């Protein structure tokens, strides 16, 4: 009996089988790439939207908190304010103006005119706002025999607290800080010319700038409060990464970046124009139309927030801001608006 042996081992694929396999693989790979691309695009878009929301809310919250304090000089915002500095009309020392705005105009200018080099590198077309007020940290006056005497603080005040308030520098020596001493009937702005223990001198001599033009504080302030006082300005400029950002400048210190992605800031001011003021704004105007800053009771701020990432959309997106429609790009944008009451004008 003969036996036949049949081989069942596969020897290879035909060309047609290989082409079909490659085609199926390409379809599968294309599907996976499409899912990955779509997921990445969705992730970038959602991240950008979250960034817009976070930056906008933080900027409005930060501005609102600071602007509400404009004009705060102690227990009474209506107290008579005396400025003893020898340059009281300098931009950084105009403590008679609780709030001051600058409306952006053409040719890199603002109206009213912005003092030269006061806020360097401000972005053209965006408004600027400055406020003046005492800080939250205060110290109780323990002794003040006469209006020309030095001010002695409560014995519980420490050098660390004085440094935190800016009255002392890193070396624990006098920082020539500006301060306001206040009670419920009057307030005086002065410069600390020397600190000995808990005693603050306010003489006209010394190397401090701008210096006191008089040692007379016009009143005695026993049991009153001493506060650091500052001029704070907010404006838009480009940061080192060439992104628009909200900047904060305190007095003559270098401006500090707060929030990236703030492209524009437009501000209008609520004015009480009644002959007998009723503490209610009658209309809102831009800074160049405000004739008396004492009559400004509220501020309406509109911020245009832009994503820091580009190429988030398939086509350029137009956007509307401040009543004007602009041809956009492939960034995302969102507008945040808030009306802020000046609390110290409503009391």
Secondary structure, DSSP 8 states (H G I E B T S, - for coil): --------------HHHHHHHHHHHHHHHHHHHHHHHHHHHHHHHHHHHHHHHHHHHHHHHHHHHHHTTTT--SS-TTSEEEE-BTTTTSGGG-TT-SEEEEEEETTTEEES---TTSSTT--TT--EEEEEEEEEEEEEEEE--STTS-EEE-TT--HHHHHHTTSB-TTSSB---EEEEE-SSEEEEEE--EEETTEEE--S-SS-SS-BS-S--SS--TT-EEEEEEEEEEEEEE-TTS-EEEEEEETTS--EEEEETEEEEEEEEEE---SS--SS--EEE-GGG-S-GGGEEEEEEEEEEE-SS---SSS---EEETTEEE---SS-EEEEEEEEE-GGG--
